Amino acid sequence: MFIQRLSYLVLAASFLLPPMSAFAQWPTDTLLDRLPRTQDSVAASSPQSAPNTIVELPEPPALEELPVTDELTSESWILPNYWLNFIDWEGSLEVGINGTSGNSESTSFIIGAKLKRKTEQYDTTFDFNYVNTTANSLETQNNAIQNYRYERKFGDSRWTFFAREYLEYDEFKPFDVRIALNSGVGYKFIDTEATKLKGRYGLGVSHEIGGPNDDWVLELVYGADFTRQLTKRQKLDLTIDYFPEWGNFSNYRVVTQFGWEVLLSEEHNLNLKLSINDRYDSTPDGAKPNIINYGLLLLWKL
């Protein structure tokens, strides 16, 4: 009876279990067998190697070997190089100090900084200048000017598009801060290695904070940039901006900046710079319409 029941179980199992040929098709490699192998790891898998040999994985590529691009792509935007890409920025620092002692005492110093970035698609510039003068223990001058400009290029075309922000502080003017925002188009009249002349035209607004006039003023923008490399060690640059009020050209502002640089040390990137900044306002509100800052500065390029 027992043998008869055992034969029934064997017969039922033969129908339920797959044939032995199916077991032969099962994968016999393990997860470690599927990992990338080096020569050392292959040797470790041989019968003669030690049983506890660690499998070596290939090293990931170095961060500096990964591509860095200005274009936002799925491969680059997650990398810190994309957000912290300062290597193509150029900069300079300038400092100037003047003083007199005797019948009268005066001290004056100028501090400035400039950052510039150029790519095939756009140019970006940021500059800042601060002037402070004291005569006979009385402060006679205290002002600061900050500029930011973004300029978009169009391939090989001479035309460009620009957007600009201008911030001015002067303790001896009837307002605390003046801010100006404008944009427009630019055109390169001369664009060679030695000489560059660019004109621009646009529209914007200006606003005086803490002054008698609290309105936003609509104004036009006419400007020009001129740069001339006189010699290997001498360079001239001139920037002029004319801001007439829209509908009333008798109210206007003119800002002029002139610089003459002489290279002192090519090894240390040290220059001597003569700087002149002139600001004219046809509506000074009781203050002098013309303010001129000039100085002889030491300029260090980063």
C-alpha positions as CSV (number, residue, x, y, z in Angstrom):
1,M,0.0,0.0,0.0
2,F,2.8,2.4,0.9
3,I,4.7,1.6,-2.3
4,Q,1.5,2.3,-4.3
5,R,1.0,5.7,-2.7
6,L,4.6,6.6,-3.3
7,S,4.3,5.8,-7.0
8,Y,1.3,8.1,-7.3
9,L,3.3,11.0,-5.7
10,V,6.2,10.4,-8.1
11,L,3.8,10.3,-11.1
12,A,2.1,13.6,-10.0
13,A,5.5,15.4,-9.5
14,S,6.6,14.4,-13.0
15,F,3.6,16.4,-14.4
16,L,4.1,19.5,-12.1
17,L,7.9,20.0,-12.3
18,P,9.6,21.3,-15.5
19,P,11.8,19.0,-17.4
20,M,15.5,18.8,-16.5
21,S,16.4,20.6,-19.7
22,A,14.8,23.8,-18.3
23,F,17.2,23.8,-15.4
24,A,20.1,23.7,-17.8
25,Q,19.0,27.0,-19.3
26,W,19.0,28.9,-15.9
27,P,21.8,31.6,-15.6
28,T,24.6,30.4,-13.5
29,D,26.6,33.7,-13.3
30,T,26.3,35.8,-10.1
31,L,26.2,39.6,-9.6
32,L,29.9,39.7,-9.0
33,D,30.5,37.9,-12.3
34,R,28.6,40.7,-14.1
35,L,30.8,43.5,-12.7
36,P,33.5,45.0,-14.9
37,R,36.8,43.2,-14.4
38,T,40.4,44.2,-14.5
39,Q,43.4,42.0,-14.9
40,D,43.7,41.8,-11.1
41,S,40.1,40.9,-10.6
42,V,40.3,38.2,-13.3
43,A,43.3,36.7,-11.6
44,A,41.4,36.8,-8.3
45,S,38.6,34.8,-9.7
46,S,40.9,31.9,-10.8
47,P,41.1,28.8,-8.6
48,Q,44.7,29.6,-7.5
49,S,43.8,33.1,-6.1
50,A,42.7,33.8,-2.5
51,P,39.0,33.4,-1.8
52,N,38.6,36.9,-0.2
53,T,40.1,39.0,-3.0
54,I,38.2,42.4,-3.5
55,V,36.9,43.1,-6.9
56,E,38.3,46.5,-8.3
57,L,35.8,48.8,-10.0
58,P,36.9,51.4,-12.6
59,E,37.5,54.9,-11.3
60,P,35.0,57.6,-12.3
61,P,36.2,60.4,-14.5
62,A,37.8,63.5,-12.8
63,L,35.6,66.6,-12.5
64,E,37.9,68.8,-14.5
65,E,37.7,66.3,-17.4
66,L,33.9,66.8,-17.7
67,P,32.8,69.4,-20.3
68,V,32.1,73.0,-19.2
69,T,29.9,75.0,-21.5
70,D,27.8,78.2,-21.4
71,E,24.9,76.4,-23.0
72,L,22.3,74.9,-20.6
73,T,22.2,71.2,-21.3
74,S,21.0,68.2,-19.3
75,E,24.6,67.0,-19.0
76,S,26.1,70.3,-17.6
77,W,23.6,72.3,-15.6
78,I,23.9,69.9,-12.6
79,L,27.7,70.4,-12.3
80,P,29.1,73.1,-10.0
81,N,31.3,74.3,-12.8
82,Y,28.3,75.6,-14.6
83,W,27.1,77.8,-11.7
84,L,30.6,78.7,-10.4
85,N,32.3,79.4,-13.7
86,F,34.5,82.5,-12.9
87,I,37.6,81.5,-14.8
88,D,36.8,83.6,-17.9
89,W,36.2,86.9,-15.9
90,E,38.8,89.6,-16.2
91,G,39.2,92.3,-13.5
92,S,41.2,95.2,-12.2
93,L,41.6,97.1,-9.0
94,E,42.7,100.8,-8.8
95,V,43.8,102.9,-5.9
96,G,44.9,106.6,-5.7
97,I,45.9,108.8,-2.7
98,N,46.6,112.5,-2.7
99,G,47.5,114.7,0.2
100,T,48.9,118.2,1.1
101,S,50.3,119.5,4.4
102,G,51.3,123.1,5.4
103,N,49.1,126.1,5.5
104,S,46.2,123.8,4.6
105,E,45.8,120.1,5.0
106,S,43.9,117.9,2.6
107,T,43.6,114.2,1.9
108,S,41.9,112.5,-1.1
109,F,41.7,108.9,-2.1
110,I,40.0,107.1,-5.0
111,I,39.1,103.4,-5.0
112,G,37.8,101.5,-8.1
113,A,37.2,98.1,-9.4
114,K,36.1,96.6,-12.8
115,L,35.0,93.2,-13.9
116,K,34.5,92.1,-17.5
117,R,33.4,88.9,-19.1
118,K,33.5,88.2,-22.9
119,T,32.0,85.3,-24.7
120,E,30.9,84.6,-28.3
121,Q,27.3,85.5,-27.4
122,Y,27.6,88.5,-25.0
123,D,29.8,90.9,-23.1
124,T,29.2,91.8,-19.5
125,T,30.9,94.6,-17.5
126,F,30.7,95.9,-14.0
127,D,32.6,98.8,-12.5
128,F,32.6,100.8,-9.3
129,N,34.4,104.0,-8.3
130,Y,34.5,105.8,-4.9
131,V,36.0,109.2,-4.2
132,N,36.5,110.9,-0.8
133,T,38.2,114.2,-0.1
134,T,38.9,116.0,3.2
135,A,40.3,119.5,3.5
136,N,41.2,121.0,6.9
137,S,39.2,118.3,8.7
138,L,36.1,119.0,6.6
139,E,34.7,116.6,4.1
140,T,34.4,118.3,0.7
141,Q,33.8,115.3,-1.5
142,N,32.1,112.0,-1.0
143,N,30.5,110.2,-4.0
144,A,30.3,106.7,-5.6
145,I,29.3,105.5,-9.1
146,Q,28.4,102.0,-10.1
147,N,27.7,100.7,-13.6
148,Y,26.5,97.4,-15.0
149,R,26.1,96.7,-18.7
150,Y,25.0,93.6,-20.6
151,E,25.5,93.5,-24.4
152,R,24.2,90.8,-26.6
153,K,25.9,90.0,-29.9
154,F,24.4,88.8,-33.1
155,G,27.1,86.6,-34.7
156,D,29.3,88.6,-37.1
157,S,26.9,91.5,-37.3
158,R,28.0,95.0,-36.2
159,W,24.7,95.5,-34.4
160,T,24.3,94.6,-30.7
161,F,21.6,94.9,-28.0
162,F,22.4,96.3,-24.6
163,A,20.8,96.7,-21.2
164,R,22.4,98.9,-18.5
165,E,22.0,99.9,-14.9
166,Y,23.6,103.1,-13.5
167,L,23.7,104.0,-9.8
168,E,25.1,107.3,-8.4
169,Y,25.6,108.5,-4.8
170,D,26.7,112.0,-3.9
171,E,26.6,113.4,-0.4
172,F,26.8,117.0,-1.7
173,K,23.9,116.7,-4.1
174,P,20.2,117.5,-3.3
175,F,19.3,113.8,-3.6
176,D,20.7,110.7,-1.9
177,V,20.8,108.2,-4.7
178,R,20.1,108.4,-8.4
179,I,19.3,105.2,-10.3
180,A,18.9,104.9,-14.1
181,L,17.8,101.9,-16.2
182,N,18.0,101.9,-20.0
183,S,18.3,99.6,-23.0
184,G,18.6,99.8,-26.7
185,V,20.8,99.0,-29.7
186,G,24.5,99.5,-30.4
187,Y,26.6,99.6,-33.6
188,K,30.3,99.0,-34.0
189,F,31.7,101.7,-36.4
190,I,35.3,100.5,-35.9
191,D,36.3,97.1,-34.6
192,T,40.0,96.4,-35.0
193,E,42.7,95.2,-32.5
194,A,44.1,98.7,-32.1
195,T,41.0,100.8,-32.4
196,K,37.3,100.3,-31.3
197,L,34.5,102.8,-31.7
198,K,30.9,101.8,-30.7
199,G,27.8,104.0,-30.7
200,R,24.5,103.2,-29.0
201,Y,20.9,104.6,-28.8
202,G,18.1,103.6,-26.5
203,L,15.4,104.5,-24.0
204,G,15.2,104.4,-20.3
205,V,14.1,105.9,-17.0
206,S,15.9,107.6,-14.1
207,H,14.8,108.2,-10.5
208,E,16.2,110.4,-7.7
209,I,15.8,109.0,-4.2
210,G,15.7,111.4,-1.2
211,G,15.5,114.5,-3.5
212,P,13.0,117.3,-4.3
213,N,11.8,115.4,-7.4
214,D,10.4,112.0,-6.7
215,D,9.1,111.2,-10.2
216,W,10.4,108.6,-12.6
217,V,11.7,110.5,-15.6
218,L,11.5,109.0,-19.1
219,E,14.7,109.8,-21.0
220,L,16.6,108.9,-24.2
221,V,20.1,107.5,-24.3
222,Y,22.9,108.5,-26.8
223,G,26.3,107.1,-26.1
224,A,29.7,106.2,-27.5
225,D,32.7,104.1,-26.4
226,F,36.1,104.7,-27.9
227,T,39.3,102.7,-27.2
228,R,42.7,103.2,-28.7
229,Q,45.8,101.1,-28.1
230,L,48.5,103.7,-28.7
231,T,51.5,101.5,-28.1
232,K,52.2,98.2,-26.4
233,R,52.3,100.0,-23.1
234,Q,49.8,102.8,-23.6
235,K,46.0,102.7,-23.9
236,L,43.3,105.4,-24.2
237,D,39.6,104.9,-23.5
238,L,36.7,107.4,-23.6
239,T,33.0,106.9,-22.8
240,I,30.3,109.5,-23.2
241,D,26.6,109.2,-22.3
242,Y,24.0,111.9,-23.1
243,F,20.5,111.5,-21.3
244,P,18.0,114.1,-22.5
245,E,14.5,114.0,-20.9
246,W,11.8,112.7,-23.2
247,G,9.8,115.7,-24.6
248,N,12.0,118.3,-22.9
249,F,15.5,118.3,-24.3
250,S,16.5,121.3,-22.1
251,N,16.7,118.9,-19.1
252,Y,19.5,116.5,-19.6
253,R,22.5,114.8,-18.1
254,V,26.0,114.1,-19.6
255,V,28.4,111.6,-18.1
256,T,32.0,111.5,-19.4
257,Q,34.7,109.1,-18.4
258,F,38.3,109.3,-19.7
259,G,41.3,107.0,-18.9
260,W,44.9,106.8,-20.0
261,E,46.8,103.7,-18.9
262,V,50.6,103.2,-19.0
263,L,52.0,99.7,-18.3
264,L,54.6,99.8,-15.6
265,S,55.2,96.1,-15.0
266,E,54.1,93.4,-17.4
267,E,55.2,90.7,-14.9
268,H,52.9,92.0,-12.1
269,N,50.2,93.5,-14.4
270,L,50.7,96.9,-12.8
271,N,49.6,100.1,-14.6
272,L,49.6,103.8,-14.0
273,K,46.3,105.4,-14.9
274,L,45.1,109.0,-15.3
275,S,41.4,109.0,-14.7
276,I,38.9,111.9,-15.3
277,N,35.1,111.6,-14.6
278,D,32.8,114.5,-15.4
279,R,29.1,114.6,-14.5
280,Y,26.9,117.4,-15.8
281,D,23.3,118.0,-14.8
282,S,21.2,120.8,-16.3
283,T,18.8,120.8,-13.3
284,P,21.2,120.8,-10.3
285,D,18.5,122.1,-7.8
286,G,20.9,124.6,-6.2
287,A,24.1,122.6,-6.4
288,K,26.9,123.0,-9.0
289,P,25.8,121.6,-12.3
290,N,29.3,120.2,-13.2
291,I,31.2,117.7,-10.9
292,I,34.7,116.6,-12.0
293,N,36.7,113.8,-10.4
294,Y,40.3,113.3,-11.5
295,G,43.2,111.4,-10.1
296,L,46.4,109.5,-10.8
297,L,46.0,105.9,-9.8
298,L,47.8,102.6,-9.6
299,L,45.9,99.9,-11.4
300,W,46.4,96.2,-10.9
301,K,44.8,93.8,-13.4
302,L,43.7,90.4,-12.1
